[in-house]
Amino acid sequence: MKINPEKEVVESLAKEILVAARTAPKAKGIDDLIFGLITENEEKEKLAQEMERIAEEKGSAFKFFKRDADNVRNSEAIILISVNFSKPLGLNCGACGFSCDTILKQPKPNLDLDGPVCAMKLLDMGIAIGSAVAKAKDLCIDNRVMYTIGVAAKKLNLLPGQIIIGIPLSVKGKNIYFDRKS
């Protein structure tokens, strides 16, 4: 007999969640999203330590990075979703604040994320994230969308791209991502 065998399937279910994200609609059918999956404790620990380092570096207003680092350690898996924007769609919609001819020529600020990014690509990312968390909900896997995980993943160069978002996954008797202490 296996005791608590449900944790054994989390990696497989995480891949189903990634299928939902991958098949989400994309502007003009052009897919600039990259996905990653972390399940190994050593990789989760490295990510959590980077989140704690960022919290220390940024100061007390960013202590939520430490709180989220504990969530990473206690999660069964971490999904990463990155937008790797390299070519404008040619819509010249202006939503990014630039034209398609000038967006790639803009200086990159030395901040957590590398903008500017095509707004349509960000919408694609948002739709993929929504599809992923909806699938996780359907599979009864607790999850939360976390900017903090993405910032640390970006600093560790875990995925290419300008913006990375993390979605930790948990299978426990209580959702670990709510009722959290700052």
Secondary structure as UniProt FT lines:
FT   HELIX           5..9
FT   HELIX           10..22
FT   HELIX           27..29
FT   STRAND          33..38
FT   HELIX           41..58
FT   HELIX           60..62
FT   HELIX           64..74
FT   STRAND          77..83
FT   TURN            95..96
FT   TURN            100..102
FT   HELIX           103..105
FT   HELIX           119..138
FT   TURN            139..140
FT   STRAND          142..143
FT   HELIX           147..155
FT   TURN            156..157
FT   STRAND          163..170
FT   TURN            176..177
//
